[in-house]
Amino acid sequence: MSAAANLLVVSAASLAVLVVVQAAAFAVGRRIGRVNVVDVAWGIGFVLVAFVAAVLGDGDAGRRWLLFVLVAVWGARLSIHMHRKSAGKGEDPRYRDLLERAGGASTATVVLRVFTIQGAAQWFVSLPLQVSAVLGVTSGVGTVAVAAGVVLWAVGLTFEAVGDRQMLRFTRDPANRGRIMDRGLWAWTRHPNYFGDACLWWGVWLICASVWPGVLTVLSPILMTYFLVYATGARLLEKSMVERPGYRAYQARTAFFVPRPPRG
């Protein structure tokens, strides 16, 4: 099978899997009365796409299964964390505000503005996984790109996992009620988890870019970074945080996204 034909198979199967994942997430969301269940489906969808690409792709087997392992570790951890974070709680303010701006939480609006957009974003962001699965063996300078990608993935996973763990421990301590988390990684960036996520997906892209024409999927990590910073990530979250006592001072001394030492 040619690479183009194989890519068509992998991409179509990936899209079908994501439709099922988002449909299931919508059904669960309807039952529990909140749409932030889509955050749990986010990681699961990528893991399944990585698995589909590894199984159906006929490109370099080592790179296919490397990417599956990397994405599976990230996606499983993220989905478990999001489930624990949201279980028994109300709607995420980000989605509540998003739906209010869209005119309400009608079924059509929820399906289109939350689940369809997230599913489409998953498919597009996962293009490096799909394309890499049908490309040949990495060699020469490409091996350097793979190594750099794995390192960047590791840096990203560390920021995301450690940041999430630090925040979880902070919020579970009654003594911190009403306070702003500004310790650990959160003293260096206001969004260590989002920053880590961006690094991780740029690392995945680097691994795909190790073989031509994988580099052409660069729009995928760009879109992921846009989501993390603007669409459903950092900027949207800060709109619901900015009026909390002490948050503006925290903004003044702490980097927004890319880490740096805190001021003063």
For each residue, the residues with C-beta under 8 A, 3 or more apart:
1: 5 6 9 58
2: 5 6
3: 6 7 59 134 135
4: 7 8
5: 1 2 8 9
6: 1 2 3 9 10 56 57 58 59 133 134
7: 3 4 10 11 130 131 134
8: 4 5 11 12
9: 1 5 6 12 13 56
10: 6 7 13 14 52 53 56 57 130 133 134
11: 7 8 14 15 123 127 130
12: 8 9 15 16
13: 9 10 16 17 52 56
14: 10 11 17 18 49 52 53 123 126 129 130
15: 11 12 18 19 123
16: 12 13 19 20
17: 13 14 20 21 45 48 49 52
18: 14 15 21 22 45 48 49 119 122 123
19: 15 16 22 23 119
20: 16 17 23 24
21: 17 18 24 25 41 44 45 48 119 122
22: 18 19 25 26 38 41 45 115 116 118 119
23: 19 20 26 27 115
24: 20 21 27 28 41
25: 21 22 28 29 37 38 40 41 115
26: 22 23 29 30 110 111 115
27: 23 24 30 31
28: 24 25 31 32 37
29: 25 26 32 33 34 35 36 37 38 110 115
30: 26 27 33
31: 27 28
32: 28 29 37
33: 29 30 91
34: 29 37 86 90 91 92 95
35: 29 38 91 95 99 105 110 114 115
36: 29 39 86 91 92 94 95
37: 25 28 29 32 34 40 41 86
38: 22 25 29 35 41 42 95 114 115 118
39: 36 42 82 86 92
40: 25 37 43 44 79 82 83 86
41: 21 22 24 25 37 38 44 45 79 118
42: 38 39 45 46 78 79 82 118 122
43: 40 46 47 74 75 76 77 78 79 82
44: 21 40 41 47 48 75 79
45: 17 18 21 22 41 42 48 49 75 119 122 126
46: 42 43 49 50 71 74 75 122 125 126 129
47: 43 44 50 51 71 72 75 76 79
48: 17 18 21 44 45 51 52
49: 14 17 18 45 46 52 53 71 122 123 126 129 130
50: 46 47 53 54 67 68 71 72 75 126 129
51: 47 48 54 55 68 72
52: 10 13 14 17 48 49 55 56
53: 10 14 49 50 56 57 64 67 68 126 129 130 132 133
54: 50 51 57 64 65 67 68 133
55: 51 52
56: 6 9 10 13 52 53 133
57: 6 10 53 54 64 130 132 133 134
58: 1 6 133 134
59: 3 6 63 64 132 133 134 135 136 211
60: 63 64 135 136 137 138 211
61: 64 65
62: 65 66 137 138
63: 59 60 66 67 132 135 137 138 146 207 210 211
64: 53 54 57 59 60 61 67 68 132 133
65: 54 61 62 68 69
66: 62 63 69 70 146 150 207
67: 50 53 54 63 64 70 71 129 132 133 204 207 208
68: 50 51 53 54 64 65 71 72
69: 65 66 72 73
70: 66 67 73 74 150 153 203 204 207
71: 46 47 49 50 67 68 74 75 129 204
72: 47 50 51 68 69 75 76
73: 69 70 76 77 157
74: 43 46 70 71 77 78 153 157 160 200
75: 43 44 45 46 47 50 71 72 78 79
76: 43 47 72 73 79 80
77: 43 73 74 80 81 157 161
78: 42 43 74 75 81 82 160
79: 40 41 42 43 44 47 75 76 82 83
80: 76 77 83 84
81: 77 78 84 85 164 168
82: 39 40 42 43 78 79 85 86
83: 40 79 80 86 87
84: 80 81 87 168
85: 81 82 89 164 168
86: 34 36 37 39 40 82 83 89 92
87: 83 84
88:
89: 85 86
90: 34
91: 33 34 35 36 95 96
92: 34 36 39 86 95 96
93: 96 97 237 240
94: 36 97 98 232 236 237 240
95: 34 35 36 38 91 92 98 99 114
96: 91 92 93 99 100
97: 93 94 100 101 236 239 240
98: 94 95 101 102 113 114 232 236
99: 35 95 96 102 104 105 109 110 113 114
100: 96 97 104
101: 97 98
102: 98 99 109 113
103: 106 109
104: 99 100 109
105: 35 99 109 110
106: 103 109 110
107: 110 111
108: 111 112
109: 99 102 103 104 105 106 112 113
110: 26 29 35 99 105 106 107 113 114 115
111: 26 107 108 114 115 116
112: 108 109 115 116 117
113: 98 99 102 109 110 116 117
114: 35 38 95 98 99 110 111 117 118
115: 22 23 25 26 29 35 38 110 111 112 118 119
116: 22 111 112 113 119 120
117: 112 113 114 120 121
118: 22 38 41 42 114 115 121 122
119: 18 19 21 22 45 115 116 122 123
120: 116 117 123 124
121: 117 118 124 125 223 224 227
122: 18 21 42 45 46 49 118 119 125 126
123: 11 14 15 18 49 119 120 126 127
124: 120 121 127 219 220 223
125: 46 121 122 201 220 221 223 224 227
126: 14 45 46 49 50 53 122 123 129 130 220
127: 11 123 124 130 131 217 219 220
128: 131 132 204 205 207 208 209 214 217 220 221
129: 14 46 49 50 53 67 71 126 132 133 204 208
130: 7 10 11 14 49 53 57 126 127 133 134
131: 7 127 128 134 135 208 213 214 216 217
132: 53 57 59 63 64 67 128 129 135 207 208 211 214
133: 6 10 53 54 56 57 58 59 64 67 129 130
134: 3 6 7 10 57 58 59 130 131
135: 3 59 60 63 131 132 208 211 212 213 214
136: 59 60 211
137: 60 62 63 211
138: 60 62 63 142 143 145 146 210 211
139: 142 143
140: 143
141: 144 145
142: 138 139 145 146 210 211
143: 138 139 140 146 147 210
144: 141 147 148
145: 138 141 142 148 149 206 207 209 210
146: 63 66 138 142 143 149 150 206 207 210
147: 143 144 150 151
148: 144 145 151 152 203 206
149: 145 146 152 153 203 204 205 206 207 209 210
150: 66 70 146 147 153 154 203 207
151: 147 148 154 155 203
152: 148 149 155 156 199 200 202 203 206
153: 70 74 149 150 156 157 199 200 203 204 207
154: 150 151 157 158 203
155: 151 152 158 159 196 199 203
156: 152 153 159 160 195 196 197 198 199 200 201 202 203
157: 73 74 77 153 154 160 161 196 200
158: 154 155 161 162 196
159: 155 156 162 163 185 192 193 195 196 199 259
160: 74 78 156 157 163 164 192 193 196 197 200
161: 77 157 158 164 165 196
162: 158 159 165 166 184 185 192
163: 159 160 166 167 184 185 186 192 193 196
164: 81 85 160 161 167 168 193
165: 161 162 168 169
166: 162 163 169 170 181 183 184 185 186
167: 163 164 170 171 181 186 193
168: 81 84 85 164 165 171 172
169: 165 166 172 173
170: 166 167 173 176 181 183
171: 167 168 176 181
172: 168 169
173: 169 170 176
174: 177
175:
176: 170 171 173 179 181
177: 174
178: 245
179: 176 246
180: 244 245 246 247 250
181: 166 167 170 171 176 186
182: 186 187 250 253 254 262
183: 166 170 186 187
184: 162 163 166 187
185: 159 162 163 166 188 189 192 259
186: 163 166 167 181 182 183 189 190 192 254
187: 182 183 184 254 262
188: 185 192 254 255 259 260 261 262
189: 185 186 192 195 254 255 256 257 258 259 260
190: 186 234 238 250 251 254 255 256 257
191: 194 195 228 233 234 237 256 257
192: 159 160 162 163 185 186 188 189 195 196 259
193: 159 160 163 164 167 196 197
194: 191 197 198 228 229 233 234 257
195: 156 159 189 191 192 198 199 228 257 258 259
196: 155 156 157 158 159 160 161 163 192 193 199 200
197: 156 160 193 194 200 201 224 228
198: 156 194 195 201 202 221 224 225 228 229 257
199: 152 153 155 156 159 195 196 202 203
200: 74 152 153 156 157 160 196 197 203 204
201: 125 156 197 198 204 205 220 221 224 225
202: 152 156 198 199 205 206 221 225
203: 70 148 149 150 151 152 153 154 155 156 199 200 206 207
204: 67 70 71 128 129 149 153 200 201 207 208 221
205: 128 149 201 202 208 209 217 218 220 221
206: 145 146 148 149 152 202 203 209 210
207: 63 66 67 70 128 132 145 146 149 150 153 203 204 210
208: 67 128 129 131 132 135 204 205 211 214 215 217
209: 128 145 149 205 206 214 215 217 218
210: 63 138 142 143 145 146 149 206 207 214
211: 59 60 63 132 135 136 137 138 142 208 214
212: 135 215
213: 131 135 216
214: 128 131 132 135 208 209 210 211 217
215: 208 209 212 218
216: 131 213
217: 127 128 131 205 208 209 214 220
218: 205 209 215 221 222
219: 124 127 222 223
220: 124 125 126 127 128 201 205 217 223 224
221: 125 128 198 201 202 204 205 218 224 225
222: 218 219 225 226
223: 121 124 125 219 220 226 227
224: 121 125 197 198 201 220 221 227 228
225: 198 201 202 221 222 228 229
226: 222 223 229 230 231
227: 121 125 223 224 230 231 232 233
228: 191 194 195 197 198 224 225 233 234
229: 194 198 225 226 233 234 235 257
230: 226 227 233 234 235 236
231: 226 227 236
232: 94 98 227 236
233: 191 194 227 228 229 230 236 237
234: 190 191 194 228 229 230 237 238 256 257
235: 229 230 238 239
236: 94 97 98 230 231 232 233 239 240
237: 93 94 191 233 234 240 241
238: 190 234 235 241 242 251
239: 97 235 236 242
240: 93 94 97 236 237
241: 237 238 244 247
242: 238 239 247 248 251
243: 247
244: 180 241 247
245: 178 180
246: 179 180 249 250
247: 180 241 242 243 244 250 251
248: 242 251 252
249: 246 252 253
250: 180 182 190 246 247 253 254
251: 190 238 242 247 248 254 256
252: 248 249 263
253: 182 249 250 262 263 264
254: 182 186 187 188 189 190 250 251 262 263
255: 188 189 190 258 259 260 262
256: 189 190 191 234 251
257: 189 190 191 194 195 198 229 234
258: 189 195 255
259: 159 185 188 189 192 195 255
260: 188 189 255
261: 188
262: 182 187 188 253 254 255
263: 252 253 254
264: 253
